């Protein structure tokens, strides 16, 4: 959980210190590229329009005129228009007539520049995404590891679907008592339980926030504060772990030695008690 005086969270945050700058730098670069791209795109549109207008003007300079073989066209010029040759042009000749090599080179160069900037935007954005995705993936892995560690320490319990006959601690008034699950209503999220007291056998209907399903804690340490069932009762009381779980012959559940709070005898001596591990839970919040 920690290394020296540095906690896990501090170490994780420290590893992210450069990420905001890197992501911000890439986003600013994407913005700059986009501004330049939009500017070039506007220039490209102007070149397209100018090229088409020029081609249209050249076409309008052509005049259909009669000739011996039928009809042809000639270029109308201000000077000597009547003597301009009349021809029947091919498609290639018409294309060459309207073609402007210099203007086309400008258009092609600007097109290539726009495509390059668009590709750069994609690459930079993808790099920023990969940085963030790597952090999220690492965070997911670390959270899984942390969850397993907390579960092992009894500090975190995943929600589990209780089964009939599962042992549970249920809150009745201000007390927590040992009971057994009879059924769980998934629609109303309520439990039906029966008191483990052989003489009582009371049945309770309680919401899930008043019920803790008892699972054997994977790890306990000496000095841990827990809630444990007091021997020969079905009531939970606060206690401190004195000795970690130890399984004895003939017992299905190991015992934990605990010292109950306010459990001193008439001489002021507190005697440690042995409680089954399955009768212990983390203190309810």
C-alpha positions in Angstrom: 0.0 0.0 0.0 2.9 2.3 0.6 6.6 2.6 0.0 8.4 4.4 2.8 6.5 7.5 3.5 4.9 7.6 0.1 1.4 6.1 -0.3 0.2 4.2 -3.3 -2.0 7.1 -4.4 0.8 9.6 -4.1 3.1 7.4 -6.2 0.4 7.0 -8.8 -0.3 10.7 -8.9 3.4 11.4 -9.2 3.6 9.1 -12.2 0.9 11.2 -13.9 2.5 14.6 -13.3 3.8 14.9 -16.9 0.6 13.5 -18.5 -1.5 16.7 -18.4 1.3 18.7 -20.0 1.8 16.0 -22.7 -1.9 15.8 -23.5 -2.3 19.6 -23.5 0.7 20.0 -25.7 -0.8 17.5 -28.2 -4.3 19.1 -28.1 -2.7 22.5 -28.7 -0.8 21.1 -31.6 -4.0 19.6 -33.1 -5.6 23.1 -32.8 -2.6 24.7 -34.6 -2.7 22.1 -37.3 -6.4 22.5 -37.7 -6.1 26.3 -38.0 -3.4 25.9 -40.7 -5.5 23.2 -42.4 -8.6 25.4 -42.5 -6.6 28.3 -43.9 -5.1 26.1 -46.6 -8.5 24.7 -47.4 -9.9 28.2 -47.9 -7.0 29.0 -50.3 -7.5 25.7 -52.1 -11.2 26.6 -52.6 -10.2 30.0 -54.0 -7.8 28.3 -56.5 -10.5 25.8 -57.5 -12.9 28.6 -58.2 -10.4 30.7 -60.1 -9.3 27.7 -62.2 -12.9 26.9 -63.1 -13.7 30.5 -63.9 -10.6 30.7 -66.2 -11.6 27.5 -67.9 -15.2 28.8 -68.4 -13.8 32.1 -69.9 -11.7 30.1 -72.4 -14.7 28.0 -73.4 -16.7 31.2 -73.9 -14.0 32.4 -76.3 -14.9 29.5 -78.7 -17.4 30.1 -81.5 -19.1 27.6 -83.6 -18.5 28.4 -87.3 -19.3 26.7 -90.6 -16.7 24.9 -92.6 -16.5 22.7 -95.7 -16.7 19.5 -93.6 -19.6 20.7 -91.6 -19.2 22.8 -88.5 -16.1 23.6 -86.4 -15.0 26.0 -83.8 -12.6 28.9 -83.7 -11.2 31.0 -80.9 -12.6 34.5 -80.8 -9.9 37.1 -80.3 -10.2 40.8 -80.4 -7.6 41.0 -83.1 -8.3 39.4 -86.4 -11.2 37.3 -85.2 -12.5 36.7 -88.8 -9.3 35.1 -89.9 -9.0 32.7 -86.9 -8.7 29.1 -88.0 -11.8 26.9 -87.8 -11.1 23.3 -86.5 -12.9 20.3 -85.1 -11.0 19.8 -81.8 -10.6 16.5 -80.1 -11.4 16.0 -76.4 -7.7 16.0 -75.6 -7.3 19.3 -77.5 -10.2 20.9 -75.6 -8.7 19.8 -72.3 -5.3 21.1 -73.2 -6.9 24.4 -74.3 -8.5 24.9 -70.9 -5.6 23.5 -68.9 -3.4 25.9 -66.9 -0.2 24.1 -65.8 1.0 26.7 -63.2 -2.5 26.9 -61.6 -2.7 23.1 -61.4 0.7 22.8 -59.8 -0.4 25.2 -57.1 -3.6 23.3 -56.5 -1.8 19.9 -56.3 0.8 21.3 -53.9 -1.9 22.8 -51.6 -3.9 19.5 -51.8 -0.9 17.6 -50.7 -0.2 20.0 -47.9 -3.8 19.7 -46.6 -3.7 15.9 -46.7 -0.4 16.0 -44.8 -1.8 18.3 -42.1 -4.9 16.1 -41.8 -2.8 13.0 -41.3 -0.7 14.8 -38.7 -3.8 15.8 -36.8 -4.9 12.1 -36.7 -1.5 10.9 -35.6 -1.2 13.5 -32.8 -4.7 12.9 -31.5 -4.1 9.1 -31.6 -0.9 9.6 -29.6 -2.8 11.6 -26.9 -5.5 8.9 -26.9 -2.9 6.1 -26.4 -1.3 8.0 -23.5 -4.7 8.4 -21.7 -5.7 4.8 -22.6 -2.5 3.5 -21.1 -3.1 5.4 -17.8 -6.7 4.1 -17.7 -5.6 0.6 -18.3 -2.9 0.8 -15.6 -5.5 2.4 -13.2 -7.9 -0.5 -13.9 -5.1 -3.1 -13.2 -4.1 -1.2 -10.0 -7.7 -1.0 -8.8 -8.1 -4.8 -9.3 -4.9 -5.4 -7.3 -6.0 -2.9 -4.6 -9.5 -4.5 -4.4 -7.9 -8.0 -3.9 -5.7 -6.6 -1.2 -8.5 -4.8 0.6 -10.7 -8.0 0.4 -7.8 -10.0 1.9 -7.5 -7.5 4.7 -11.3 -7.5 5.3 -11.5 -3.8 4.5 -13.6 -4.3 1.4 -16.2 -6.8 0.5 -17.7 -7.2 -3.0 -21.5 -7.5 -3.2 -22.4 -11.1 -3.4 -25.8 -12.8 -3.9 -26.6 -14.5 -0.6 -27.8 -18.1 -0.7 -30.2 -19.8 1.7 -28.5 -20.9 4.9 -25.7 -18.4 4.6 -24.7 -16.9 7.9 -25.3 -13.2 8.3 -25.1 -10.4 10.7 -28.3 -8.4 10.8 -29.0 -5.1 12.5 -32.1 -5.2 14.8 -32.5 -1.9 16.5 -29.1 -0.8 17.7 -27.8 -4.4 18.0 -26.2 -6.8 15.5 -27.2 -10.4 15.9 -26.3 -13.7 14.2 -28.9 -15.0 11.8 -29.3 -17.3 8.8 -30.5 -16.3 5.4 -33.8 -17.9 4.4 -34.2 -16.0 1.1 -33.4 -12.7 -0.7 -35.9 -10.8 -2.7 -34.0 -9.2 -5.6 -37.0 -7.0 -6.5 -37.3 -5.3 -3.2 -33.6 -5.9 -2.1 -34.8 -7.3 1.2 -33.7 -10.3 3.2 -35.7 -12.9 5.1 -33.6 -14.2 8.0 -34.0 -16.4 11.0 -32.3 -15.8 14.4 -29.6 -18.4 15.1 -30.7 -18.4 18.8 -32.1 -21.9 19.2 -34.7 -20.7 21.7 -35.8 -17.6 19.7 -35.9 -18.5 16.1 -37.4 -15.1 15.3 -37.8 -14.3 11.6 -36.7 -10.9 10.3 -37.5 -9.0 7.1 -34.7 -6.5 6.7 -33.4 -4.2 3.9 -30.0 -5.2 2.5 -28.2 -2.2 4.1 -29.0 -3.8 7.5 -27.5 -7.2 6.6 -23.9 -8.3 6.3 -23.3 -11.7 4.7 -20.5 -13.4 6.7 -17.6 -14.5 4.7 -14.4 -15.7 6.5 -12.0 -12.9 6.4 -8.9 -13.8 4.5 -6.5 -11.9 6.6 -6.5 -10.7 10.2 -3.7 -9.2 12.1 -3.1 -8.9 15.8 -4.7 -5.6 17.1 -7.4 -5.4 14.4 -10.8 -4.1 15.6 -13.6 -6.4 14.7 -17.2 -7.3 15.6 -17.5 -10.8 16.9 -20.2 -13.0 18.3 -19.9 -13.3 22.1 -19.6 -17.0 23.1 -22.9 -18.7 24.0 -24.9 -15.8 22.5 -25.9 -14.7 19.0 -25.0 -11.0 19.6 -22.0 -9.2 18.0 -19.8 -7.0 20.1 -16.7 -4.9 19.4 -13.5 -6.8 20.1 -9.7 -6.7 19.4 -7.9 -9.5 17.7 -5.4 -11.0 20.2 -4.3 -14.1 18.2 -4.8 -14.6 14.4 -7.0 -17.5 13.2 -5.9 -21.0 14.1 -7.7 -24.1 13.0 -8.0 -26.9 15.6 -8.7 -30.6 15.1 -12.3 -31.5 14.4 -13.3 -27.9 13.7 -14.5 -26.8 10.2 -13.9 -23.1 11.0 -10.7 -21.8 12.6 -10.9 -19.9 15.8 -9.7 -16.3 16.5 -8.7 -15.2 20.0 -10.2 -11.8 20.8 -10.6 -9.5 23.7 -14.1 -8.0 23.9 -14.6 -4.4 24.9 -15.9 -3.8 28.4 -15.6 -7.5 29.3 -13.7 -7.4 32.5 -14.8 -9.7 35.4 -15.5 -8.6 39.0 -11.7 -8.3 39.6 -11.2 -6.0 36.6 -9.5 -8.7 34.5 -10.5 -9.2 30.9 -10.3 -12.7 29.7 -9.7 -13.5 26.0 -12.3 -15.4 24.2 -12.1 -17.9 21.3 -14.6 -17.1 18.5 -15.1 -18.9 15.2 -13.7 -17.0 12.2 -17.1 -17.3 10.4 -18.6 -15.4 13.4 -16.4 -12.3 12.8 -16.9 -9.3 10.6 -15.4 -5.9 10.0 -17.0 -3.1 12.2 -20.2 -1.9 10.5 -20.2 1.7 9.3 
